[in-house]
Amino acid sequence: MLTVKSTTLSSFAMASALLLAACNTTSKSEHPEMVSNWSAITGKNWQLSMVVDGNETLAPMSPVLASANFTADSKVVGSTGCNRYFGTYEENDGKLKLSPLGATQMMCVEDAMAIENAFNNAMEKVSDWQLAKDALVLSDTNGKPIMEFVPITP
């Protein structure tokens, strides 16, 4: 009787341990859609869908469309919604450092200038990146998302 109880108890303990291990394994991938490979970002045109400007969140609409393209040779180019810009970047393990950006100096309508100012201010604060559900999210040093881009489809 003691052997049967011991075997049953051991079987139950092993099954419980396997079940707990299986639960632990599935919870590790809470966000399977998140990508940490920078090559998934480079060479694509990204359109700004959200930018934080102080306490306000702006969502650009046509015809004011800001964009970014991070090249494989560490350059970033695009539009602020008003002017064209260019610069360089360094990416390392989810961290992103942008150089000060150069840009054309055209005057645009008020809405475009508001997006451009918010865009330029946010680009100066970018510290981290992640790609989740086809959105490129750029965050500040506190991990707060300050810009979001979606892929531009041809």
Backbone hydrogen bonds in HBPLUS format (Angstrom, degrees):
<---DONOR---> <-ACCEPTOR-->    atom                        ^
c    i                          cat <-CA-CA->   ^        H-A-AA   ^      H-
h    n   atom  resd res      DA  || num        DHA   H-A  angle D-A-AA Bond
n    s   type  num  typ     dist DA aas  dist angle  dist       angle   num
A0005-LYS N   A0001-MET O   3.05 MM   4  6.31 165.7  2.07 153.2 156.5     1
A0006-SER N   A0002-LEU O   2.96 MM   4  6.06 158.6  2.00 144.0 150.5     2
A0007-THR N   A0003-THR O   2.90 MM   4  6.02 159.3  1.94 147.2 152.6     3
A0008-THR N   A0004-VAL O   2.87 MM   4  6.00 162.1  1.91 149.7 155.1     4
A0009-LEU N   A0005-LYS O   2.78 MM   4  5.88 160.8  1.82 149.0 154.9     5
A0010-SER N   A0006-SER O   2.88 MM   4  6.01 155.9  1.94 143.0 149.9     6
A0011-SER N   A0007-THR O   2.91 MM   4  6.07 158.9  1.95 147.0 152.9     7
A0012-PHE N   A0008-THR O   2.90 MM   4  6.09 158.6  1.94 147.9 154.1     8
A0013-ALA N   A0009-LEU O   2.90 MM   4  6.10 159.6  1.95 148.0 153.6     9
A0014-MET N   A0010-SER O   2.91 MM   4  6.10 158.6  1.95 149.0 154.7    10
A0015-ALA N   A0011-SER O   2.94 MM   4  6.10 162.3  1.97 149.6 154.5    11
A0016-SER N   A0012-PHE O   2.91 MM   4  6.09 157.7  1.96 148.3 154.8    12
A0017-ALA N   A0013-ALA O   2.94 MM   4  6.14 157.6  2.00 145.8 151.8    13
A0018-LEU N   A0014-MET O   2.96 MM   4  6.20 159.4  2.00 150.6 155.8    14
A0019-LEU N   A0015-ALA O   2.93 MM   4  6.11 156.9  1.98 146.6 153.3    15
A0020-LEU N   A0016-SER O   2.90 MM   4  6.14 161.8  1.93 152.7 157.3    16
A0021-ALA N   A0017-ALA O   2.90 MM   4  6.08 155.9  1.96 145.7 152.9    17
A0022-ALA N   A0018-LEU O   2.90 MM   4  6.10 153.4  1.97 146.5 153.6    18
A0023-CYS N   A0019-LEU O   3.00 MM   4  6.30 155.3  2.06 147.4 153.9    19
A0024-ASN N   A0020-LEU O   2.96 MM   4  6.18 159.5  2.00 148.8 154.5    20
A0025-THR N   A0021-ALA O   2.97 MM   4  6.18 151.4  2.05 146.3 153.7    21
A0026-THR N   A0022-ALA O   3.16 MM   4  6.41 158.7  2.20 149.2 153.4    22
A0027-SER N   A0023-CYS O   3.15 MM   4  6.35 148.4  2.26 147.1 155.4    23
A0034-MET N   A0031-HIS O   3.05 MM   3  5.63 167.7  2.07 119.9 123.8    24
A0035-VAL N   A0131-LEU O   2.89 MM  96  5.28 154.7  1.95 150.9 158.3    25
A0040-ALA N   A0037-ASN O   2.94 MM   3  5.81 164.7  1.97 126.2 131.0    26
A0041-ILE N   A0038-TRP O   2.82 MM   3  5.34 159.7  1.86 118.2 125.3    27
A0042-THR N   A0038-TRP O   3.26 MM   4  6.63 154.0  2.33 152.4 159.7    28
A0043-GLY N   A0070-PHE O   2.81 MM  27  6.04 149.1  1.91 143.9 154.3    29
A0152-ILE N   A0045-ASN O   2.82 MM 107  5.52 164.2  1.85 155.3 151.1    30
A0046-TRP N   A0068-ALA O   2.83 MM  22  5.14 163.1  1.85 159.4 164.3    31
A0068-ALA N   A0046-TRP O   2.79 MM  22  5.14 144.6  1.91 144.3 153.0    32
A0047-GLN N   A0150-VAL O   2.70 MM 103  5.29 167.8  1.72 164.2 161.2    33
A0150-VAL N   A0047-GLN O   2.83 MM 103  5.29 154.2  1.89 146.7 151.4    34
A0048-LEU N   A0066-ALA O   2.85 MM  18  5.30 169.0  1.86 135.2 139.1    35
A0049-SER N   A0148-GLU O   2.71 MM  99  5.58 176.2  1.71 153.5 154.8    36
A0050-MET N   A0148-GLU O   3.26 MM  98  5.03 143.9  2.40 141.6 137.4    37
A0148-GLU N   A0050-MET O   2.87 MM  98  5.03 148.5  1.97 147.1 144.5    38
A0051-VAL N   A0058-LEU O   2.94 MM   7  5.31 150.3  2.03 149.9 156.9    39
A0058-LEU N   A0051-VAL O   2.78 MM   7  5.31 171.5  1.79 166.3 163.5    40
A0052-VAL N   A0146-ILE O   2.86 MM  94  4.94 157.2  1.91 142.7 142.4    41
A0053-ASP N   A0056-GLU O   2.64 MM   3  5.12 175.2  1.64 168.9 170.2    42
A0056-GLU N   A0053-ASP O   3.04 MM   3  5.12 162.3  2.07 122.9 124.1    43
A0064-VAL N   A0061-MET O   2.86 MM   3  5.60 136.0  2.06 140.9 135.7    44
A0067-SER N   A0079-SER O   2.76 MM  12  5.05 156.9  1.81 137.8 142.5    45
A0069-ASN N   A0077-VAL O   2.78 MM   8  5.36 129.7  2.03 156.8 171.0    46
A0077-VAL N   A0069-ASN O   3.08 MM   8  5.36 154.5  2.15 138.9 146.0    47
A0071-THR N   A0075-LYS O   2.75 MM   4  5.23 165.4  1.78 159.5 163.7    48
A0074-SER N   A0071-THR O   3.22 MM   3  5.59 135.1  2.43 121.1 118.0    49
A0089-TYR N   A0074-SER O   3.04 MM  15  5.31 148.9  2.14 131.1 132.7    50
A0076-VAL N   A0087-GLY O   2.92 MM  11  5.24 164.8  1.94 127.6 129.7    51
A0087-GLY N   A0076-VAL O   2.85 MM  11  5.24 129.4  2.11 154.5 162.4    52
A0078-GLY N   A0085-TYR O   3.24 MM   7  5.54 148.8  2.35 142.5 138.6    53
A0085-TYR N   A0078-GLY O   2.89 MM   7  5.54 160.1  1.93 141.7 145.2    54
A0080-THR N   A0083-ASN O   2.78 MM   3  5.42 163.7  1.81 162.8 168.4    55
A0104-THR N   A0084-ARG O   2.99 MM  20  5.64 151.3  2.08 154.6 162.8    56
A0086-PHE N   A0102-GLY O   2.90 MM  16  5.37 145.3  2.02 149.3 152.8    57
A0102-GLY N   A0086-PHE O   2.90 MM  16  5.37 162.7  1.93 164.4 166.3    58
A0099-SER N   A0088-THR O   2.87 MM  11  5.35 169.5  1.88 151.8 150.0    59
A0090-GLU N   A0097-LYS O   2.80 MM   7  5.13 145.4  1.92 145.1 156.1    60
A0097-LYS N   A0090-GLU O   2.87 MM   7  5.13 164.4  1.89 152.6 157.9    61
A0092-ASN N   A0095-LYS O   2.96 MM   3  5.15 158.9  2.01 140.8 146.9    62
A0095-LYS N   A0092-ASN O   3.04 MM   3  5.15 158.4  2.09 110.8 117.0    63
A0129-TRP N   A0094-GLY O   3.06 MM  35  5.56 148.3  2.16 146.8 149.4    64
A0096-LEU N   A0127-SER O   2.78 MM  31  5.07 166.6  1.80 123.3 127.1    65
A0113-MET N   A0109-VAL O   3.01 MM   4  6.30 155.6  2.07 155.3 163.2    66
A0114-ALA N   A0110-GLU O   2.95 MM   4  6.20 151.0  2.03 150.8 158.5    67
A0115-ILE N   A0111-ASP O   3.13 MM   4  6.42 160.0  2.17 148.5 152.9    68
A0116-GLU N   A0112-ALA O   2.88 MM   4  6.07 162.2  1.91 148.0 153.7    69
A0117-ASN N   A0113-MET O   2.89 MM   4  6.06 162.9  1.92 149.0 152.7    70
A0118-ALA N   A0114-ALA O   3.09 MM   4  6.26 165.2  2.11 146.9 151.0    71
A0119-PHE N   A0115-ILE O   2.76 MM   4  5.88 160.8  1.79 155.0 161.4    72
A0120-ASN N   A0116-GLU O   2.87 MM   4  6.05 171.4  1.87 156.9 158.2    73
A0121-ASN N   A0117-ASN O   3.00 MM   4  6.13 163.8  2.03 148.4 153.2    74
A0122-ALA N   A0118-ALA O   2.92 MM   4  6.04 159.4  1.96 148.6 154.5    75
A0123-MET N   A0119-PHE O   2.89 MM   4  6.10 161.1  1.93 154.8 160.2    76
A0124-GLU N   A0120-ASN O   3.27 MM   4  6.48 143.6  2.42 141.5 149.4    77
A0125-LYS N   A0122-ALA O   2.87 MM   3  5.17 142.2  2.01 107.5 119.1    78
A0127-SER N   A0139-SER O   2.76 MM  12  5.90 161.4  1.79 170.3 163.7    79
A0128-ASP N   A0139-SER O   3.17 MM  11  5.05 165.1  2.19 131.9 133.9    80
A0139-SER N   A0128-ASP O   2.93 MM  11  5.05 163.4  1.95 132.1 137.4    81
A0130-GLN N   A0137-VAL O   3.01 MM   7  5.40 134.8  2.22 144.2 155.8    82
A0137-VAL N   A0130-GLN O   2.84 MM   7  5.40 172.8  1.84 173.0 172.9    83
A0132-ALA N   A0135-ALA O   3.03 MM   3  5.40 158.5  2.08 152.5 152.6    84
A0135-ALA N   A0132-ALA O   2.97 MM   3  5.40 150.9  2.06 113.3 122.4    85
A0136-LEU N   A0149-PHE O   2.82 MM  13  4.99 151.9  1.90 143.0 150.0    86
A0149-PHE N   A0136-LEU O   2.82 MM  13  4.99 156.5  1.87 142.6 150.7    87
A0138-LEU N   A0147-MET O   2.91 MM   9  5.12 165.4  1.93 143.7 148.7    88
A0146-ILE N   A0138-LEU O   2.85 MM   8  6.03 167.6  1.87 152.7 156.4    89
A0147-MET N   A0138-LEU O   3.17 MM   9  5.12 150.3  2.26 150.5 148.0    90
A0140-ASP N   A0144-LYS O   2.95 MM   4  5.48 152.7  2.03 139.9 144.2    91
A0143-GLY N   A0140-ASP O   2.93 MM   3  5.31 162.7  1.96 117.5 121.5    92
